[in-house]
Amino acid sequence: MAEIVRMPKLSDTMTEGVVAEWHKNVGDQVEAGELLAEIETDKATMEFESFNDGVLLYIGVEKGKAAPVNDVLAIIGESGEDVDGLLKSDTGVASEEVKKEAEPAPTPAPVAEPVKAEPVVAETPIPAVVKPSNGRLKASPLAKKLAEEKGISLSMVQGSGDGGRVIKRDVDNFQAAPAAVSTAVNGQESYREESVSQMRKVIAQRLAESKFSAPHFYLTVEIDMDNAIAARKSINEAIAPSKVSFNDFVIKACAVALKKHPQVNASWLGDKIRYNDHVHIGVAVAVPDGLLVPVVRFADGKTLSGISSEVRDLAGKAKDKKLQPQDWEGNTFTISNLGMFGIEEFTAIINPPDACILAVGGIIEKPVVKDGQIVPGNRMKVTLSCDHRVVDGAVGSAFLNTLKATLENPILILA
């Protein structure tokens, strides 16, 4: 008997998916466990295997198209079965729960600001595209289809996938080199628009919900990083070629502080508050389409070098869109670090379901007062964003004091 295969919910935040590739055509025999399609979610492109044996009778979502979770993805059954009757009788289009999840938070309508054309004196050189050494241009099927639709030559697109492979986001982000413009500009207005990616849609929805539902307040402290700098240098000299970063120090120090202040390692659940005994720290990673937060699990029980190795591995997976659900689910606290971009201080929006997120700025060399003398010092500012429904000012302050003491005496991390 023919059965409907529905768009699966492949992540906790997924409300719709894009079919990146079909591995079967209508009329093909399909076995349970066999790869049926590749589905692009808000976080990764994942393989979807068939749960049924039979013939692929119908494809409900064409390659490159999006559909809500629980929509008809395909129909598998015996050859010659009535597909039209099954589709007409189907009442299981996107469930009410999924529809509610998909409703965007009310936000002001964006206004496209015109971009003024600036005079160009000389032609801008076209960046060279790195091609594989064997001369073949590698590209995903979805990238090829999008490039054809947009009239873009794939030979001009820089690939960011494995081995220089051109993938969907490369085509989406491709901008042709501007043509030479006369210095006599007539003030013509121009702009460009890009479709919002699945990842950006979910980021917008979740952060808007967090910002407007959780009452945020912010606490900032400045930390003396002189001892941490010396400790990092010694550690890296001892464990070369592996390198420990300052962010790894922050992750480990936060894990230590969270064990001492479990009120911060918590979540608001509406009619109750969950206080987590385990410490799973989410680490914000910037990727071309937005932001992903892979999770370092049981961070309090891991060494600095272990945390460093795991973060590098997770960051690489995030940038290649190879994270799996177990890599990004279950965070109890989150860290966002913009210090490497020269940012001295900022505030971050809480990452649900956490009650807090720590925004980490860069280490700044500046004159400081020690023992009544002005001497050079290295200082780093961190700001804790707190959900006031869960964490009060005194609790957040106590956590930051422990974090500050730990980073200023890094032997506590190594003990």
Secondary structure by P-SEA (a helix, b strand, c coil): cbbbbcccccccccccccccccccccccccccccccbbbbccccbbbbbbccccccccccccccccccccccccccccccccaaaaaaaccccccaaaaaaacccccccbbbbbbbbcccccccccbbbbcccccbbbbcaaaaaaaaaacccccccccccccccccaaaaaaccccccccccccccccccccccccaaaaaaaaaaaaaaaccbbbbbbbbbbaaaaaaaaaaaaaacccccccaaaaaaaaaaaaaaacccccccccccbbbbbcbbbbbbbbbcccbbbbbbbcccccccaaaaaaaaaaaaaaaaaccccccccccccbbbbbccccccccccccccccccbbbbbbcccbbbbbcccbbbbbbbbbbbbbbccccccaaaaaaaaaaaaaaaaccccccc
